[in-house]
Amino acid sequence: MTYHTTRRRILGFTSCIALMGSLMAATGNSQASTTPQGAVKDDSDGSTAQSVPFPSNQTFWGTLALEPRDAWSRLAEAFQWQEDVDRARVQKWIDHYRQSPQNIIEITERARPWLAWITARVEERGLPGEVALIPFIESSFDPTARSNRGAAGLWQFMPGTGQALGLRRGGGYDGRLDVARSTYAALDYIEMQAEEWYEGDIELSLAAYNAGAGTVNHARRAARSRGQSGTYWNLELPRETMAYVPKLIAISAIIAEPDRYKVTLPQIEAAPAIAEVRVTRPLKLGEAARLAGVSRTALADLNPGLLGNRADPRYVKRLLVPAQSAERLVASLSRDPGRRPAAADSGEVYVVQRGDNLSAIAAALGTGVDEIRDRNGLSDDILQVGQELRIPQRRLAYR
């Protein structure tokens, strides 16, 4: 099945081309070409599966599912590729996962804090629900997962790709480990590639997410030279990429019919258990936890991108908090006499890092070079490390 996205980015042509060029250069290696340390490796080569350790604060995770409303049925309603379940490549992975159902149970349990929130983000865009399961095969739903080749986070972004998508690193922060920001970046990336290269075909975009657009484009040209249509299912791709979409569909098939496959899924609320709160001033994690009325450990578990345990609004735009605590934190910050805005509503501040140039910054932030020059009164393109740039309102905005 070919899915055509209906959501269109308001990107300037120059910025879009520059960003896609950066991403193609950054993704010569697969986002998911290596298994994160500790993640479940489910390749068919017989490798031993290792379970990622559960979060230490089990009591906290348990409180996130208050009533057994069915988040899984909500996700299943968004599935769009179930007509492909009978394909041989999908059945192969269903058989593979059925051999170790405990692994699926452990990973779906680990998805508890994130699943409903990610599902909601996928629904907002009208994307196939199967996309919400990408962290299943990328990181086993471990937001701290790191591969031995440098990929990190739920969505396993390599450093170069993350930087091109605006996932900043520095100031005690790694945006690739920020569940909210990396999720937005991953969905932006999938939609952007589908629209730029594949006429909205999300399956092809997922192949490019795994292997890089250059690899997929080359395989499409080869398929068309053989008289084939160039859809995902008739491309000759690297082994892992050939399995990428079949794995997603196989997992989704099991989730859609857990009784049939003798899998017991954890009970998870259909409503997201987490919420985003805007960071309006520098905020230590312990202070934020106190203002929100939750434990520091709980807040740290939800915000693994805060490597230095401090939210600097120049880097961190949102904190994730338990949904029931969000209103309290917002109210506490709004009446805090020390409050000051992180950036004007008409833009934000970007701190220049080593290797930056105006073109790359403009592409990553969805604005134009001339707009940055005008906003900051720059007469040339020379930048200094640590220099603060006011960025005009972004056209591809982080929510």
C-alpha positions in Angstrom: 0.0 0.0 0.0 1.3 3.4 -0.9 0.5 6.2 1.6 0.5 9.8 0.4 0.8 12.4 3.1 -1.6 15.4 3.0 0.5 17.6 5.3 2.7 20.1 3.6 5.6 22.0 5.1 5.8 25.8 4.7 9.5 25.6 3.7 11.3 28.0 1.5 12.7 26.3 -1.6 16.3 27.1 -0.9 16.1 26.1 2.8 14.4 22.8 1.9 17.1 21.9 -0.7 19.9 22.8 1.7 18.4 20.8 4.5 17.8 17.7 2.4 21.4 18.0 1.1 22.6 18.1 4.7 20.5 15.1 5.6 21.5 13.0 2.6 25.2 13.7 3.5 24.5 12.8 7.2 22.6 9.6 6.5 25.1 7.7 4.4 24.9 5.2 7.2 21.5 3.9 8.4 19.8 5.5 11.3 19.0 2.0 12.4 22.0 0.2 11.0 23.4 -0.7 14.4 21.5 -2.1 17.3 21.7 0.2 20.4 23.8 -1.2 23.3 21.4 -3.2 25.3 18.5 -3.1 22.8 16.8 -6.2 21.5 18.4 -7.3 18.3 15.9 -9.1 16.2 17.8 -9.8 13.0 17.2 -13.2 11.5 20.8 -14.2 11.8 20.2 -16.0 15.1 21.8 -13.3 17.3 21.0 -13.5 20.9 18.3 -11.0 22.1 19.1 -8.9 25.1 16.4 -7.0 27.0 17.0 -3.4 27.9 16.8 -2.9 31.7 13.5 -1.6 32.9 13.5 1.9 34.5 14.5 1.7 38.1 11.6 3.7 39.3 8.9 1.0 38.7 6.4 2.6 41.1 6.4 5.8 39.0 5.9 4.0 35.7 3.0 2.1 37.3 1.2 5.3 38.2 1.2 6.4 34.6 -1.5 3.9 33.7 -4.3 4.7 36.1 -7.2 2.9 34.4 -6.9 0.1 31.8 -8.2 2.1 28.9 -6.9 0.7 25.7 -4.1 2.6 24.1 -3.4 -0.3 21.9 -6.8 -0.3 20.2 -6.4 3.4 19.7 -3.1 2.7 18.0 -4.5 -0.1 16.0 -7.3 2.1 14.6 -4.5 4.2 13.0 -2.8 1.2 11.3 -2.9 1.6 7.5 -0.7 -1.2 6.2 -2.5 -4.3 7.5 -3.4 -5.4 4.0 0.3 -6.3 3.7 0.3 -8.7 6.6 0.0 -11.7 4.3 3.2 -10.9 2.4 5.9 -13.5 2.9 8.4 -11.0 4.2 6.0 -9.9 6.9 5.0 -13.4 7.8 8.6 -14.3 8.3 8.9 -11.6 11.0 5.7 -12.5 12.6 7.0 -16.1 13.0 10.3 -14.7 14.3 8.6 -12.5 17.0 6.2 -15.3 18.0 9.3 -17.4 18.9 10.1 -15.0 21.7 6.8 -13.3 22.9 8.5 -12.3 26.1 10.6 -9.8 24.2 7.5 -8.1 22.8 5.9 -8.0 26.2 9.0 -6.4 27.7 9.4 -3.8 25.0 5.7 -2.9 25.0 5.9 -2.5 28.8 8.8 -0.2 28.3 6.7 1.8 25.9 4.2 2.6 28.6 5.2 6.3 29.3 5.6 7.2 25.6 3.2 5.2 23.5 0.0 7.2 23.8 1.8 10.5 23.4 3.7 9.4 20.3 0.5 7.9 18.9 -1.3 11.2 19.3 1.5 13.0 17.4 1.3 10.4 14.6 -2.5 10.8 14.5 -2.2 14.6 14.2 -0.4 14.2 11.0 -2.5 11.5 9.5 0.4 9.2 9.2 0.1 5.4 9.3 -0.1 4.2 13.0 2.7 1.8 12.2 5.1 4.8 12.3 4.5 5.0 16.0 6.2 1.7 16.4 9.5 2.7 14.8 11.1 3.0 18.3 10.2 -0.6 18.8 12.8 -1.7 16.2 15.1 1.3 16.6 15.7 1.4 20.3 13.4 -1.1 22.0 11.6 2.0 23.4 14.6 2.9 25.5 15.1 6.8 25.3 18.7 6.5 26.5 19.7 3.8 24.0 23.0 4.4 22.2 24.5 2.4 19.5 28.2 1.6 19.2 28.3 3.8 16.1 26.9 6.9 17.7 23.2 6.8 17.2 21.1 7.8 20.2 17.6 8.1 21.6 14.3 6.5 20.9 14.6 7.2 17.2 18.3 6.5 17.0 19.6 9.7 15.3 23.2 9.9 14.2 24.9 13.1 15.3 25.0 14.7 11.8 21.4 13.9 11.0 20.3 15.2 14.4 22.2 18.4 14.0 20.7 18.9 10.5 17.2 18.5 12.0 17.8 21.0 14.8 18.4 18.5 17.6 21.0 20.5 19.4 23.8 19.2 21.6 25.6 21.2 24.2 24.9 23.1 27.4 24.3 19.8 29.2 21.7 18.7 26.7 21.4 16.2 23.8 18.3 16.8 21.7 18.4 13.2 20.4 17.6 11.9 23.9 14.8 14.4 24.3 11.7 12.3 23.6 9.4 15.1 22.6 11.8 17.0 20.4 13.3 13.9 18.7 9.8 12.6 18.0 8.9 15.8 16.2 12.2 15.7 14.3 11.7 12.1 13.3 8.2 12.7 12.0 9.3 15.9 10.3 12.1 14.0 8.6 9.8 11.1 7.5 7.3 13.5 6.0 9.9 15.8 4.5 11.7 12.9 2.6 8.3 11.5 1.5 7.4 14.8 0.0 10.8 15.7 -1.4 11.7 12.4 -3.1 8.8 9.9 -3.1 5.6 11.7 -4.0 4.3 11.2 -0.4 5.1 7.5 -0.2 5.8 6.9 3.5 7.1 3.3 3.0 9.9 4.6 0.8 10.6 7.4 3.2 11.0 4.8 6.0 13.4 2.9 3.8 15.4 6.1 3.4 15.2 6.7 7.2 17.0 3.4 7.5 19.4 3.3 4.6 19.7 6.9 3.4 17.9 8.6 0.5 20.8 8.0 -1.9 20.6 4.2 -1.4 16.8 4.1 -1.9 16.9 6.5 -4.9 19.5 4.3 -6.6 17.4 1.2 -5.9 14.4 2.9 -7.4 16.2 3.7 -10.6 17.4 0.1 -10.9 13.9 -1.2 -10.3 12.4 1.1 -13.0 15.1 0.0 -15.4 13.8 -3.5 -14.9 10.3 -2.4 -15.8 9.1 -2.3 -12.2 7.2 0.5 -10.5 9.8 1.4 -7.9 7.6 0.9 -4.8 9.2 -0.3 -1.6 8.2 -3.9 -2.2 10.1 -4.4 -5.5 13.3 -2.6 -4.5 16.6 -4.4 -3.9 17.9 -2.8 -0.8 20.4 -3.7 2.0 19.2 -6.7 4.0 18.3 -4.6 7.1 16.3 -2.1 5.0 14.5 -5.0 3.2 13.3 -6.0 6.6 12.5 -2.6 8.0 8.9 -2.1 6.9 8.0 -5.8 7.2 9.1 -5.6 10.9 6.8 -2.7 11.5 3.9 -4.4 9.9 4.6 -7.7 11.7 4.7 -5.9 15.1 1.6 -4.0 14.3 -0.2 -7.2 13.3 0.6 -8.8 16.7 -0.5 -5.6 18.5 -3.8 -5.6 16.5 -4.6 -9.2 17.5 -2.6 -10.0 20.6 -4.9 -12.9 21.6 -4.3 -14.6 18.3 -0.5 -14.4 18.8 -0.7 -15.3 22.6 0.8 -12.0 23.7 -0.4 -10.1 26.7 0.0 -6.3 26.2 0.3 -4.0 29.3 -2.7 -2.0 30.1 -2.1 1.6 29.1 -4.4 4.6 29.2 -5.5 5.8 25.7 -4.9 9.5 26.8 -1.2 10.5 26.9 0.3 10.2 30.3 2.8 13.0 29.7 2.5 16.6 28.7 4.9 19.3 27.5 5.6 22.4 29.5 7.5 25.3 28.0 10.8 26.3 29.6 10.6 30.0 30.3 13.8 30.5 32.2 16.9 28.5 33.3 15.6 25.7 35.6 17.3 23.1 37.6 15.7 19.7 37.4 15.2 19.5 41.2 13.5 22.9 41.2 11.2 21.9 38.3 10.3 18.7 40.1 9.5 20.6 43.3 7.3 23.1 41.4 5.5 20.2 39.5 5.0 18.2 42.7 6.8 15.1 41.4 10.0 13.3 42.4 13.3 14.4 40.8 13.9 10.8 39.7 10.5 10.8 37.9 11.3 14.0 36.0 14.8 12.9 35.1 13.3 9.7 33.6 11.0 11.7 31.4 13.8 14.1 30.3 16.9 12.0 29.5 18.1 14.7 27.2 19.1 16.9 30.3 22.6 15.5 30.7 23.5 18.3 33.1 20.2 18.1 35.1 19.4 21.7 34.1 17.1 23.1 31.5 18.6 26.0 29.7 16.0 27.7 27.5 18.6 28.4 24.8 18.7 24.6 24.2 15.7 23.1 25.9 12.3 24.5 24.8 10.0 22.0 26.6 10.1 19.7 29.6 8.0 16.5 29.7 6.1 16.0 32.9 3.4 13.6 34.1 0.1 14.9 32.5 -1.5 15.4 35.9 1.4 17.7 37.0 1.6 19.9 34.0 -0.9 22.5 35.0 0.7 22.9 38.4 4.2 23.5 36.9 2.8 26.0 34.4 1.1 27.9 37.2 4.2 27.8 39.4 6.4 29.2 36.6 3.9 31.9 35.7 3.8 33.4 39.2 7.5 32.9 39.8 8.9 36.5 40.2 12.2 35.4 38.7 10.5 34.4 35.4 11.8 35.8 32.2 11.1 34.6 28.7 13.5 32.3 27.0 13.0 34.1 23.7 10.6 36.6 22.1 7.6 35.1 20.5 8.8 36.4 17.1 11.9 34.2 17.2 14.4 32.3 19.4 18.1 32.4 20.3 20.6 30.1 18.7 24.1 29.8 20.2 26.8 29.4 17.5 28.7 26.1 17.8 32.0 25.0 16.3 31.6 24.3 12.6 28.4 26.3 12.2 27.8 28.6 9.2 24.8 30.7 8.3 23.6 28.4 5.6 23.6 25.3 7.8 21.9 27.2 10.6 19.2 28.6 8.3 18.5 25.2 6.8 18.3 23.4 10.1 16.0 26.0 11.6 13.8 26.5 8.5 14.5 30.1 7.8 16.7 32.0 5.4 20.2 33.3 5.5 19.2 36.9 4.6 16.5 36.8 7.3 19.1 35.9 9.9 21.5 38.6 8.7 18.7 41.2 8.8 17.5 40.1 12.3 21.0 40.4 13.7 22.4 43.3 11.7 25.2 41.2 10.2 27.2 42.7 7.4 29.0 39.4 6.6 28.8 35.7 7.2 31.6 35.5 9.8 30.4 33.8 13.1 32.1 33.3 16.4 31.7 30.2 18.6 29.3 31.2 21.5 27.7 34.1 19.5 24.0 34.4 20.1 21.8 34.8 17.0 18.2 35.9 17.1 16.4 33.5 14.8 13.2 34.8 13.0 10.0 32.9 13.4 10.7 29.4 12.1 8.7 28.1 9.1 9.3 24.5 10.1 8.6 25.0 13.8 9.2 22.9 16.8 5.9 22.5 18.5 
